[in-house]
Amino acid sequence: MIVAPANWRKCLHLVRGKKQLAIASAQAQLRRRLARLAAQEDNERNEKTIDEKQDVQLDTRNRSDADTDDIGPTADALEAATSDHVSPNSSRPARVVRNTSRRKKAPPSAAPTR
């Protein structure tokens, strides 16, 4: 025959409390793990969207660069348009442009003598 202690109800309550405490701590641990996993998934999803946005931006930049190359005038057209302003090393004669913004010289009679 098993003899129960005099405070068997208190012992039973403590055992139940320990079980409930163990269950509660296990549930809390699972909640923390789930929260951590959810946060990791969110971070990965955010990183993927950021990478995708950067890829899209690079693609649009590359496309816009390619589009401007097609739309812009060719080098021959630019050279023909600016043929008046040829560099001095070129074989073509440059157009002489007079600077009209200079002050007019004083007449020789007004020049001081030395």
Backbone as JSON, one array per atom type, in Angstrom:
{
  "sequence": "MIVAPANWRKCLHLVRGKKQLAIASAQAQLRRRLARLAAQEDNERNEKTIDEKQDVQLDTRNRSDADTDDIGPTADALEAATSDHVSPNSSRPARVVRNTSRRKKAPPSAAPTR",
  "N": [[0.82, -1.17, 0.0], [0.51, 2.19, -0.84], [1.58, 5.01, 0.75], [0.36, 8.18, 1.13], [1.66, 11.45, 1.44], [0.94, 13.76, 4.09], [0.35, 16.27, 3.16], [-0.65, 15.89, 0.56], [-2.36, 17.0, -1.33], [-1.31, 19.55, -1.72], [1.17, 18.84, -2.8], [0.33, 17.62, -5.15], [-0.78, 19.81, -6.42], [1.53, 21.35, -6.78], [2.93, 19.71, -8.56], [1.22, 19.74, -10.74], [1.42, 22.47, -11.25], [4.11, 22.65, -11.98], [4.07, 21.17, -14.32], [2.36, 22.74, -15.84], [3.89, 25.05, -15.92], [6.1, 24.1, -17.32], [4.87, 23.5, -19.75], [4.0, 26.06, -20.49], [6.46, 27.4, -20.74], [7.59, 25.96, -22.84], [5.77, 26.59, -24.85], [6.23, 29.35, -25.03], [8.88, 29.31, -25.9], [8.55, 28.11, -28.4], [7.0, 30.1, -29.62], [8.88, 32.18, -29.69], [10.79, 31.05, -31.42], [9.25, 30.79, -33.75], [8.71, 33.49, -34.23], [11.31, 34.41, -34.71], [11.95, 32.95, -37.03], [10.01, 33.99, -38.75], [10.85, 36.65, -38.85], [13.34, 36.29, -40.1], [12.48, 35.33, -42.59], [11.09, 37.59, -43.49], [13.23, 39.41, -43.66], [14.78, 38.16, -45.65], [12.97, 38.28, -47.76], [12.73, 41.05, -48.03], [15.37, 41.67, -48.74], [15.49, 40.37, -51.19], [13.6, 41.83, -52.65], [14.83, 44.32, -52.63], [17.17, 43.72, -54.06], [15.98, 43.02, -56.48], [14.82, 45.46, -57.19], [17.14, 47.01, -57.53], [18.27, 45.63, -59.67], [16.34, 46.14, -61.61], [16.61, 48.91, -61.8], [19.23, 49.07, -62.79], [18.84, 47.76, -65.22], [17.05, 49.54, -66.48], [18.68, 51.78, -66.64], [20.7, 50.82, -68.33], [19.17, 50.31, -70.59], [18.26, 52.91, -71.16], [20.69, 54.15, -71.71], [21.41, 52.74, -74.0], [19.3, 53.47, -75.64], [19.71, 56.24, -75.92], [22.06, 56.22, -77.34], [21.19, 55.3, -79.8], [19.41, 57.27, -80.57], [20.77, 59.71, -80.59], [22.77, 62.12, -82.5], [25.04, 61.2, -85.11], [28.64, 60.88, -85.18], [29.68, 61.94, -87.53], [27.67, 63.69, -88.31], [27.75, 65.5, -86.22], [30.32, 66.52, -86.59], [30.06, 67.75, -89.07], [28.24, 69.71, -88.42], [29.68, 71.3, -86.7], [31.78, 72.25, -88.2], [32.81, 74.76, -88.62], [34.21, 75.37, -86.38], [36.9, 74.19, -86.09], [39.62, 72.38, -84.75], [42.97, 73.7, -84.24], [44.9, 71.88, -85.08], [43.84, 70.49, -87.12], [43.38, 69.57, -90.59], [41.69, 71.12, -92.04], [40.86, 74.49, -92.89], [40.3, 76.92, -90.39], [37.5, 78.94, -89.55], [37.76, 82.38, -89.31], [37.05, 84.19, -86.52], [36.19, 87.25, -85.45], [36.88, 89.11, -82.57], [34.61, 91.11, -81.26], [34.19, 92.28, -78.91], [36.26, 93.63, -77.81], [37.91, 96.61, -76.65], [37.93, 99.61, -78.52], [40.81, 100.78, -80.17], [42.71, 103.63, -79.3], [43.15, 106.58, -81.3], [46.25, 107.06, -83.15], [47.35, 109.6, -82.71], [46.61, 110.36, -80.19], [48.05, 108.84, -78.53], [50.36, 108.48, -75.85], [53.64, 109.91, -75.82], [56.96, 108.66, -75.68]],
  "CA": [[0.0, 0.0, 0.0], [1.26, 3.43, -0.96], [1.15, 5.98, 1.75], [0.47, 9.53, 0.62], [2.02, 12.39, 2.5], [-0.2, 14.48, 4.69], [0.03, 17.43, 2.32], [-0.67, 15.35, -0.8], [-3.04, 17.93, -2.24], [-0.35, 20.6, -2.03], [2.16, 18.23, -3.7], [-0.33, 17.44, -6.44], [-0.89, 21.15, -6.99], [2.87, 21.74, -7.24], [3.25, 18.93, -9.76], [0.43, 20.33, -11.82], [2.01, 23.77, -11.54], [5.36, 22.44, -12.71], [3.71, 20.76, -15.67], [1.84, 23.91, -16.53], [5.02, 25.93, -16.16], [6.88, 23.5, -18.4], [4.11, 23.68, -20.98], [4.03, 27.48, -20.82], [7.8, 27.77, -21.21], [7.75, 25.35, -24.16], [4.99, 27.39, -25.78], [6.94, 30.61, -25.23], [10.05, 29.02, -26.71], [8.08, 27.92, -29.77], [6.61, 31.41, -30.14], [10.11, 32.91, -30.01], [11.37, 30.45, -32.63], [8.42, 31.18, -34.89], [8.93, 34.92, -34.48], [12.64, 34.53, -35.3], [11.86, 32.46, -38.41], [9.23, 34.96, -39.52], [11.71, 37.81, -39.08], [14.32, 35.91, -41.11], [11.8, 35.3, -43.88], [10.84, 38.98, -43.88], [14.5, 39.99, -44.08], [15.14, 37.59, -46.95], [12.04, 38.82, -48.75], [13.11, 42.44, -48.24], [16.62, 41.68, -49.49], [15.19, 39.99, -52.57], [12.93, 42.95, -53.32], [15.83, 45.36, -52.83], [18.0, 43.27, -55.17], [15.19, 43.11, -57.71], [14.7, 46.88, -57.53], [18.42, 47.44, -58.05], [18.4, 45.04, -61.0], [15.45, 46.88, -62.5], [17.22, 50.21, -62.03], [20.36, 48.88, -63.69], [18.3, 47.45, -66.55], [16.51, 50.76, -67.09], [19.82, 52.63, -67.0], [21.34, 50.26, -69.52], [18.27, 50.54, -71.72], [18.25, 54.33, -71.5], [21.96, 54.43, -72.36], [21.34, 52.18, -75.35], [18.35, 54.28, -76.4], [20.32, 57.52, -76.27], [23.04, 55.99, -78.39], [20.49, 55.16, -81.06], [18.69, 58.49, -80.91], [21.68, 60.83, -80.74], [23.38, 62.3, -83.83], [26.28, 60.47, -85.33], [29.85, 61.7, -85.09], [29.81, 62.67, -88.79], [26.72, 64.8, -88.3], [28.27, 66.51, -85.29], [31.49, 67.16, -87.2], [29.58, 68.62, -90.12], [27.57, 70.85, -87.8], [30.68, 72.14, -86.03], [32.95, 72.35, -89.07], [33.38, 76.1, -88.52], [35.04, 75.43, -85.18], [37.83, 73.07, -86.19], [40.8, 72.59, -83.93], [44.1, 74.19, -85.04], [45.7, 70.78, -85.6], [43.12, 69.85, -88.21], [43.83, 69.95, -91.93], [40.74, 72.09, -92.59], [41.08, 75.86, -92.39], [39.31, 77.36, -89.43], [36.89, 80.22, -89.85], [38.27, 83.42, -88.43], [36.0, 84.91, -85.82], [36.78, 88.43, -84.83], [36.33, 89.42, -81.26], [34.08, 92.47, -81.32], [33.98, 92.78, -77.57], [37.43, 94.4, -77.37], [37.79, 98.07, -76.72], [38.55, 100.18, -79.71], [42.09, 101.43, -79.89], [42.72, 105.09, -79.42], [43.89, 107.0, -82.5], [47.69, 107.19, -82.87], [47.73, 110.94, -82.26], [46.3, 110.51, -78.77], [48.92, 107.97, -77.76], [51.42, 109.24, -75.18], [54.98, 109.74, -76.4], [57.97, 108.28, -74.69]],
  "C": [[0.88, 1.25, 0.0], [0.68, 4.43, 0.04], [1.39, 7.37, 1.16], [0.87, 10.45, 1.75], [0.79, 13.16, 2.97], [-0.61, 15.66, 3.82], [-0.02, 17.01, 0.83], [-1.36, 16.26, -1.8], [-2.09, 19.06, -2.65], [0.7, 20.06, -3.0], [1.57, 18.06, -5.09], [-0.46, 18.78, -7.16], [0.46, 21.61, -7.52], [3.27, 20.99, -8.51], [2.49, 19.46, -10.95], [1.01, 21.68, -12.23], [3.3, 23.64, -12.33], [5.08, 22.02, -14.15], [3.2, 21.95, -16.48], [2.96, 24.9, -16.86], [5.88, 25.41, -17.3], [6.18, 23.68, -19.74], [4.17, 25.14, -21.44], [5.4, 27.9, -21.35], [8.07, 27.17, -22.59], [6.98, 26.14, -25.22], [5.69, 28.72, -26.08], [8.17, 30.42, -26.12], [9.65, 28.82, -28.18], [7.67, 29.24, -30.41], [7.83, 32.22, -30.54], [10.76, 32.37, -31.29], [10.58, 30.85, -33.87], [8.62, 32.64, -35.24], [10.28, 35.14, -35.16], [12.63, 34.07, -36.76], [11.08, 33.43, -39.3], [10.06, 36.19, -39.83], [12.77, 37.5, -40.14], [13.69, 35.88, -42.5], [11.51, 36.7, -44.39], [12.12, 39.63, -44.38], [14.92, 39.47, -45.45], [14.25, 38.15, -48.06], [12.4, 40.27, -49.06], [14.4, 42.53, -49.04], [16.38, 41.33, -50.96], [14.53, 41.14, -53.31], [13.91, 44.08, -53.57], [16.73, 44.99, -54.01], [17.25, 43.38, -56.49], [15.04, 44.56, -58.14], [16.0, 47.4, -58.12], [18.65, 46.88, -59.45], [17.55, 45.79, -62.01], [16.04, 48.24, -62.81], [18.4, 50.09, -62.98], [19.88, 48.57, -65.11], [17.78, 48.7, -67.22], [17.63, 51.71, -67.46], [20.49, 52.12, -68.26], [20.47, 50.47, -70.75], [18.28, 52.0, -72.13], [19.57, 54.72, -72.16], [21.95, 53.92, -73.79], [20.4, 53.01, -76.22], [18.97, 55.6, -76.81], [21.38, 57.35, -77.32], [22.36, 55.9, -79.75], [19.88, 56.48, -81.51], [19.65, 59.63, -81.25], [22.28, 60.92, -82.13], [24.69, 61.55, -83.93], [27.46, 61.42, -85.25], [30.04, 62.51, -86.37], [28.88, 63.88, -88.82], [27.19, 65.9, -87.35], [29.46, 67.24, -85.89], [31.06, 68.12, -88.3], [28.93, 69.87, -89.53], [28.58, 71.8, -87.17], [31.92, 72.33, -86.89], [33.57, 73.74, -89.03], [34.36, 76.2, -87.36], [35.98, 74.24, -85.15], [39.05, 73.38, -85.35], [41.98, 73.01, -84.8], [44.95, 73.06, -85.63], [45.05, 70.1, -86.8], [43.63, 70.34, -89.55], [42.88, 70.96, -92.56], [41.07, 73.48, -92.07], [39.95, 76.27, -91.46], [38.76, 78.71, -89.84], [37.39, 81.24, -88.84], [37.09, 84.16, -87.83], [36.65, 86.07, -85.11], [36.09, 88.71, -83.51], [35.89, 90.87, -81.27], [33.89, 93.05, -79.93], [35.18, 93.57, -77.05], [37.16, 95.89, -77.47], [38.46, 98.55, -78.0], [39.82, 100.89, -79.31], [41.94, 102.94, -80.07], [43.49, 105.47, -80.69], [45.36, 107.24, -82.17], [48.09, 108.57, -82.36], [47.51, 111.11, -80.76], [47.22, 109.65, -77.91], [50.01, 108.79, -77.09], [52.78, 108.93, -75.8], [55.96, 109.4, -75.31], [59.25, 108.99, -74.91]]
}
